[in-house]
């Protein structure tokens, strides 16, 4: 079968964007794979006999009977699919990804041309549109200003490739100016998962406070029902829907008015249990190998700190940790690092812009959830992050390097200091970048390049 003949399931979103369930053209599709694996639990005949059953009867009746009909969720663990969600706000992307079992990718904003990129404007008034365009104008102006400033600040060494150097300079310019992009900027993401995970997650997203997220959940559910009619159902249960509605409004977003700059809130790690893992802590080599999974039984630690929304988008990728989804507001201020990076004239202009902008956003008179679309990503958010030593160690070693955005790197190094102070006597050794603040042109090689 040719690629152009494949039957993808496509649902268009209101106001633009789309959701597509990928058809790979496989002879044995995901539902059939699930059936083959599930037959192992009841029949010792082996895969060849199961293939004969599949050839004779197909998978449709099996999946509708045992997966949807009887609620055997584990059957859905044996089938995977890919859903592509395009032309949605970054707020939608963060909502979909706010799930420990999410697998997928999102467009890196560093490679987006924001002179033409759509900004999602759910209010749809002249005033709201004007606000978003104000940010676009300043972002584009700032990029042009920052490029020569950064070339002077970080001159190219004679042994550095010019193309790689220019990519690194552009990446650094974006690292600064991304703070002025609205969270409502459009993005694309891929979601790859088991059928069971889609069935579990979509009912939650159907009751998200943002209408855009609810529309995406509805579209994804309809597309999946078309693609896998034997594995999904459009039935609704009143008690379940009411519970999801309650949790959606109570627990989707997190914020507190008086939030600490940085603090370890609790350390519940059992030191006696941790002593059993001393050899694993002491002898772990410096080659990115992780601590063993069982060490998670020793307990959890919780940090709280302020972090700009742009860098939250990076730290959220650490899904083994529990990170509450922060509500993007202006109450915690604009991250000072971004302003300090700007040359004086541009910094003064940025301060004037932000002062007037916040006033104008508040004048829109909409809910705090809706306001997020119009706020730039440089505003700080309240981060509450809880995890075990394995996940926390991985985070700080990965994020406390010169290749990570400076605002996240700062928090990662603070976390690393706390972990070292608390657990070095228990044998914990952290392998950290010894020169984390150095400008390294290797950042310009962090790319996916098409070769012809």
N, C-alpha and C positions, 0 to 999 in steps of 0.2 A: 504493500500500500504506500502511495506517495504521501508526503507530509501535507500537501495541499488538500488531500482527500480525507484527512482525519476529521472526526466529528467532535470537536471541542464543545463544551457546554458554556454558553456565554449569556450573562445577564447584565444589562446596562443599568447603571446607577442613576438615580434622579439628579439632575444638575451636572452630569458629566461623570466620567470614570466608568469602570466595568469590573466584573468578576468573571474569571474564566477557569473552569475545571479542565485540566489537560487530558486529552485523549492520546495515549502513547501508541495506539494501534497494536498493542500486544495481543497475541492469540489467546494467551491465558491472562485475562484481565485481573484487576485487584480482587474483585469478588470471588473469582475462581481460585485465586491463590489462597484466600482466606478459607474457602471450603476445603481445599487440599490439606492445609495445615490442621484445620479443625478435625478432619476425619482421623487424624493420628490419635486423638484422644479417645476414640471409640472403636477403632478398627486396627488390629495389629498387622494387617495385610501388607503395609508398606506403600510407598509412593506410586509404584506401578499399578497396583490395584486401584488406588484412589484416582489415578488418571483415567482408568477405564470407566469408573463411575462418573467422572466429570464428562467424558466423551458421550456417555449414554444419556445422562440426565441433565447436565448443565448445572449451574450454580444458583440460578435464580430462586428456585423453590427452597433450596437449603438455606440461603441467607435470610429470606423473608420469614422462614419458620423458626430457625434456631437463633438468629441474630436479632431481628426486630421483634418477632413474635414472642419468643421465650426470654428475651432480654439477656442472652449470653454475651456480655460485653467483650469477653476475651476473644471471641471469634473476630471481632472488628480490629483487634490488635494485629492480625495477620495480613491486613490489606492496607496499602498506602496509596496516596494520591497527591497531586500537586494542584494548589489553587493559587491563581495569580490575581492580585487585587491592585488595580491601577487607577491613577488619577484621584487619589484620596489624600486627606490632610495627614500631616505627621501625627496628629492626635489619634487618628484611626490606626495608623501603624503601631503606635505605642500600646493602644488598647488590645489589638490582636496579639501582640508580642508579650503582653502582661500575663504570661502563662508558662509554668515551669517546663511544659512539654512542647513548647513551640520550637519548630525547626524551620529555618528559611533564611531569606536574605531581603534586605531593603536597599533601595538606591542610595548610594553614598552622595550626600548633598554636595560634597566637594566637586563632583563631576557634573553638576546640573547647571545649565545656563539660566540663571534667574532673571535675565532680562526678558525672557519669554514665558517662564514657568507660571502656571496658574496658581493663584492664591485662593484658597477656599474661603468664600464669604457668605456664611449662612444667614446673616442679617439681610444682606442684599440691598442696602440703601446707598445713596450717594455719599453719605458721611462715612460709612464703614468701608466702602471701596476706596475712598480718598485716604483713609488711614493706612490701608495696606500698600497703596502705591507710594505713600510717603516713605515707608520702610524700604521698598524696592529701590527708589531713587537714591536714598542714602547708602544702601548696601553697594550698589553699582559704583557710585562715586567713590566710596571708601576703598573698594578694591583697586581702582585706578591710582588712588593716592598711595596706598600701602605698598604696591609693588616696587617702585623706586626707593621708598624708605627702607624696605627690607633688604634690597640689594646693597644699600649703603651700610646697613646695620650688620649684615652677614655677608661680607664680600666672598666671592668664589675663590677657592684655592686653585693654584695652577694645575694640581693633579686631579681636579674634580671635573667630571663630564658636564659640559655646558647644558645639555638637554635635561639631564638628571637634576642639575642645580636649579634650573628654571622651574621644573616641576615642584621641587622642594620649596622654592620661594612662593609659588602660587598656592601650595598647600598651607603654608604659614599665613599668607594673606587671608585665605579663607578661614583659617582657625580664628582669626581676629574678627572678620566681618560677619561670620555666621551669626554672631550675637544679635545682629539687627534683622535677621530673617524672622518672619512670623511663624508661630507653630502651625498656622493654617496653610503653610506652603504645601503644594501638592507633591506627592511621592508615589512610588510603586513598591510593592513587596510581593514576595513569593512565600507561600505557606505550604510546607511539605509535612505530611503527617499521616498517622493511621486513621482509618475511618472512625474508630472509636473516639479518638481525640477531637475530631471535628464534631461528632455527635454530642460530646460532653461540653465542648467550649462554646459552640454557637448559641445554645439556650442562654448562656450567661451574657454574651454580647447582644442578644436580642433585647436585653433589658438594661443596656448601658444608658447613662444619662444623656449622651450625645445622640441626636437623631441620625447623624451621619454614620455612626457606628452601628446603630440599629438597622439602617438601610443596607449596610454591607453584610451584616449577619443574615438578614433576610435573603439577599441576593445569593450569598454563598450557599445557604441552605437549599434554595430552589435549584441552583445549578447542580449541587451534589445529588439532589433527588432525581434530577433528569439523568445524571451520569450513572447513578447507582440506585435505581428504583427499588431494588430488593434489600438495600441496606439502610435506607433512611425512610422516615415517616414524617408526615406533617401533622400528626395528632398532637393535641395540646391537652395537658392536664391542669385543671384550675389551680389546685394547691401548689403544684410545682411552679407554675407561672407566677403565682402570687409571691412565693418565696424568693424566686429569682429577682422579681421586681423590688422587693424589700432590700435584698442584699446589694442590688445594683445601686440604689440610692444611698445606702448607708456606708458601703465599703469600697466603692470604686476609686474614689480620690481621697488623698490624705493631705492634711495641712494642719499646722498649729501656729497661732499668732506669734508667740515668743519662742523662737527656736534657737538652739545653741549653734554657734559657729562650727564647733567640732567637739564631740564627746563620746567616750565609751560609756554606754548606759548600763550595761550589765555583762557580767562574765560568769556564765553558768557551766563552765568546763570543769568536769570532775578530774582533779589532779591525780587521784589514785588510779583511776581508769586510764588516764593519759600516760601514766608511768609504764603501762604495758606496751606502749608504742614508742618507747624511747629510742630503740635502734632505728626505727623507720624515720624518726625525726632527725637523729644525728647523722645518719649515713646517706641521706637522700642526696644524689649527685646534682651538680649544677648544670643540668641539661634539659630543663623544663619537665622533668618527670614529676608527677603529682604524688601526694601522700596517698596511702592506701585507703580505699573506701571505708573499711570498718572503723577508722578513727573518728568517723562522724558520730559514733555512739557516745563519745566523751562529752558532748554537750555543745551549747551554742553561745555566741557572743553577739551583742547588739551595739551598733554605732548609730549616732545621729549627727548629721551635719548639713550645712547649706551647700548646694551645688547648682550651677546654672543648668537650665533645661537642656541646652545643647550637649553638655557632658553627661547629663542623666541618660540621654539616648544611648550613650556608649556603655555606661555601667549597667544598664538594664539587660544587656546581653548576658550577664552572669546569672543565668537562670537557676543554678543550684542554690543561690541565695534567695531569701525572701526580701524583696524590695517593694515597699508600698508605692503605688502610683501617685506621684505628687501632683497636687493641683497647681497649675502655673498661674501665679498671681504677681502683682507688683509689690506686695507687702514686705518681702524680704530684700528688696533692693536689687540693683543691677550689679552683676559681678564686676568688681573693680579692675580685674586683670585686663579685661577687654578695653576699657577706657585708657588704662595706663599704656597700652600698646600703641595707641594712636598718637600721631604728631600733634603738637599743641593746638593748631588751628582746627584740625578735624575733631579733636577731643572737645573743644569748646562748642563746636557745632553739634556734636553728639549729645552733650549735656543739655543744650537748649532743645534739641529734638525730643529727648526722652521726657523732659519736664512737661512740655506741651502735650506730648503724645499720651502720657499717662492720664492727664486731665481730660483729654478728648475721648479716650477709651472709656473712662468712668462715666462720661456723659452719655454714652450709648444706652445706659440703663438696662443692660441685659444680665442674665444670671452669671455667676462666677465661672460656671462650666463653659458657657458660650464665649466669655471674654477671652479665654485661652487662645482662640483662633487669631486674635489680633495682637497678642503680646509677643514681642521679640524674644528669641530663645536665650538671650543673655541674662534675663531675670533669674534670680536664684530661687530654688525650690527646697522644700523640707524633705530630706532624705532619711528614711528609717530603714536600716539594712540589718538583717539578722542571718547568721549562718554558722556553719561548723568550721573547724580549723582547716579542713581540706579545701573548702570553697574559698575561705578568706585568704589563705596562703596563695592560692592560684590567682585570685584577683590582684593582690598587691604586687606580686612578682610580674604579672603581665602589664599592669597599668602604671607602675612607678618607673617607667622608662622614658627615654628622650623621644620616643616615637609616638607618645600618647599626648593628647591635648593637655596643656599646662594646668588648667583648672582641675581636671580629673587627676592628673599626676600628683598634684599637691595633696589631695585627699588620700590618694593611695599611699603616699609616703608617710602621711600622718598615721594611717591605719597600721602600716608596717612598723613604725616606731612603737606603737602601743603593743602590737603582737610580740615584738622582740622583748620589750620590757617585761611583759607578763609571762612569756612562755620560753624564753631562752634558757632559764634554769631547768626547764623540763626537757630540753634538748632541741627545741625548734631552731632551725637555721634557715634564714631567708636569703635567697640569692637575688640581690638587687643590682640594678644598674649603678655603677660607681660614678657616673658622670651624667646624671639624668637631665640636666638643664642645658646641655650642649646642643647647638643647632647642628643637625646631622643631615647631609644631603641624601643619605640613603632613604629618607622619607620619600624622595622623588621616585624611588623604584617600587614603592608599594602600590602597584597598579596591576590591572588585568589588561594585557595588550593584545590586540588582534594581530595575528601574523597571516600573511597571504602566501 
